[in-house]
Amino acid sequence: MQRFVLWTFVLGAACAGSPALDNGSAPQAATEARISLTIAGPGAVFVPALHSSCHGNCSFTAAPGTSVHLEVSGDLQAGFAGWSGACVGNGGCDVVAGDDVAIGATFYP
């Protein structure tokens, strides 16, 4: 898995394994909400605002009140079983950053 860190004006992402990943040891500013993604299976979730995809476990921050859209990555040959946590169903997912948010996505081969 390629390790990367991308920052945009409002959102910053850190994929699992990156030294920039917040593992809970650093205090988080009160003006940020953490959105955590857990991907189960051989798929990926695309975060359009970051222009990047998440495989495995990823997290990023967003300003409170920011609407964040997530999509199932269409370039994989995995089937999408559905969302869990703050997202439901099997289409795109829209969440509004507020408190920390946990989202799961399950894929099958």
C-alpha positions as CSV (number, residue, x, y, z in Angstrom):
1,M,0.0,0.0,0.0
2,Q,1.4,3.3,-1.0
3,R,1.8,5.6,2.0
4,F,0.7,9.2,1.5
5,V,-0.5,12.3,3.1
6,L,-2.6,14.9,1.3
7,W,-3.7,18.2,2.7
8,T,-6.3,20.5,1.3
9,F,-7.6,23.8,2.6
10,V,-10.3,22.3,4.7
11,L,-9.6,18.6,4.8
12,G,-6.4,16.7,5.6
13,A,-6.0,12.9,5.2
14,A,-3.6,10.4,6.6
15,C,-3.8,6.8,5.6
16,A,-2.9,4.0,8.0
17,G,0.8,3.4,8.3
18,S,1.8,7.0,7.6
19,P,3.8,8.7,10.3
20,A,1.3,11.6,10.1
21,L,-1.6,9.4,11.3
22,D,-3.0,10.6,14.5
23,N,-2.8,7.7,16.9
24,G,-4.5,9.5,19.7
25,S,-1.3,10.7,21.4
26,A,-1.4,14.2,19.9
27,P,-4.1,16.6,21.2
28,Q,-6.6,17.5,18.5
29,A,-7.7,21.1,18.1
30,A,-11.3,21.7,19.2
31,T,-12.0,23.2,15.7
32,E,-11.5,19.9,13.9
33,A,-13.6,16.7,13.7
34,R,-12.0,13.4,12.8
35,I,-13.6,11.2,10.2
36,S,-12.3,7.6,10.4
37,L,-12.8,5.0,7.6
38,T,-12.4,1.2,8.1
39,I,-12.4,-0.7,4.8
40,A,-13.1,-4.5,5.1
41,G,-12.3,-6.6,2.0
42,P,-10.6,-5.9,-1.3
43,G,-12.2,-2.5,-2.0
44,A,-11.6,1.2,-1.6
45,V,-13.4,4.4,-0.8
46,F,-12.8,7.5,-2.8
47,V,-12.9,10.9,-1.0
48,P,-13.5,13.4,-3.8
49,A,-12.6,16.5,-1.7
50,L,-9.1,14.9,-1.1
51,H,-8.7,13.5,-4.6
52,S,-7.6,10.2,-3.0
53,S,-8.8,6.7,-2.2
54,C,-8.6,4.9,1.1
55,H,-7.7,1.2,1.3
56,G,-7.7,-0.4,4.8
57,N,-7.9,2.2,7.6
58,C,-7.7,5.9,7.0
59,S,-8.7,9.1,8.8
60,F,-8.8,12.8,8.1
61,T,-10.0,16.0,9.7
62,A,-12.6,18.5,8.7
63,A,-13.9,21.7,10.1
64,P,-17.2,21.3,12.0
65,G,-20.2,21.7,9.7
66,T,-18.3,20.7,6.6
67,S,-20.2,18.3,4.4
68,V,-18.0,15.3,3.3
69,H,-19.0,13.0,0.4
70,L,-17.6,9.5,0.1
71,E,-17.9,7.2,-2.9
72,V,-17.1,3.5,-3.6
73,S,-14.0,3.4,-5.8
74,G,-15.2,2.2,-9.2
75,D,-11.8,1.1,-10.4
76,L,-11.7,-2.2,-8.4
77,Q,-13.1,-5.6,-9.3
78,A,-14.6,-6.0,-5.8
79,G,-18.3,-5.9,-5.0
80,F,-19.6,-3.4,-2.4
81,A,-21.7,-5.0,0.4
82,G,-22.5,-1.7,2.1
83,W,-21.7,1.0,4.7
84,S,-21.8,0.8,8.4
85,G,-21.5,3.3,11.2
86,A,-22.4,6.9,10.2
87,C,-23.3,5.8,6.6
88,V,-26.0,3.3,5.6
89,G,-27.0,1.6,2.3
90,N,-24.9,0.9,-0.7
91,G,-24.7,4.2,-2.6
92,G,-22.6,7.3,-1.9
93,C,-22.3,8.6,1.6
94,D,-22.7,12.1,2.8
95,V,-21.8,13.1,6.4
96,V,-21.5,16.4,8.1
97,A,-18.4,16.8,10.3
98,G,-19.3,17.5,13.9
99,D,-18.2,15.1,16.6
100,D,-15.7,12.4,15.5
101,V,-17.3,10.1,12.9
102,A,-16.6,6.4,12.3
103,I,-17.6,4.9,9.0
104,G,-17.2,1.3,7.7
105,A,-17.3,0.0,4.2
106,T,-17.4,-3.7,3.4
107,F,-16.4,-5.3,0.1
108,Y,-16.4,-8.8,-1.2
109,P,-14.2,-10.4,-4.0
